[in-house]
């Protein structure tokens, strides 16, 4: 009988610790948890003009997801990419290049710096291999049910960027 009591006590302890960990999340981290749908992307250029992210275009589609246990996943694509002539194993190199040119995705963990209003993504897998193992800084703000990441760029043609996400509700 004693081993069953120890087992139950252990299970209860694990449940209490898990509940405590969820409650210990910051209020700001809780604000991110869920699914977000891409609304728009924008780059402002040094000549004063603006454009959507060139790799995914003006009508890009995408989702961003944050879980309570600190994981995240982002995927964005350019709509209208041409279909392949057959199954994936029959696709040509040109078809694969075309599909990858209008698509980006990565997943990993995240943390929120509430004081500085910065979200950090830590990609563990990515279509773009150079992302893996990096720290991706995403300054953020909330406007209603929208999450907006934006920042300035010190060099090059682009002066600033902005990506807008809207919370998905059932």
C-alpha positions, 0 to 999 in steps of 0.5 A: 500500500505504501508504494501506491501512496508514494506514487500518488503523492509523486503524481500530485507533486508533478501536477502542482509543479506544472500548474505553478510553472504555468502560473509563473509565466509573465502576464506578457508571455501569456498575451502571446500564447495562441495562434496569430495570422499574418496581416501584412509585412512592410519594409521602408526604404531609404528613398522613402518608398515602402514595399511588402517583404519581397520574398513573400509579396503583398498578399503573403499568408502565414501563421505564428504560434506560441505555446505555454511551454515556451515553444513557437513556430512561424511559417509564411508563404507567397500565394500563387506558387506554381503547383508541381507536376507530380508528387514530391519525389517526382519534383524537379530541382526548378520546382523545388527552388521555385517553391522555396523562394516564396516560403519561409518557416522556422520553429524553436523556443522563445522568451519575452523581455517585458522591460524592453518590449522585445520577443526573442526567437531561438530557431531550432529548425528552419528552412533557412539553415543559417537561422538555426541556433541564432537569437532573433530579436523581435521588438513588439507592441500590441494594438487591440487583437494585433501583434506588431513586430517592428524595428529599424535597420542601420545599414542597406536599402531598408531603413525599417521593417514591420510585420503585423499579426492578428490573433486567431479566434474560433 
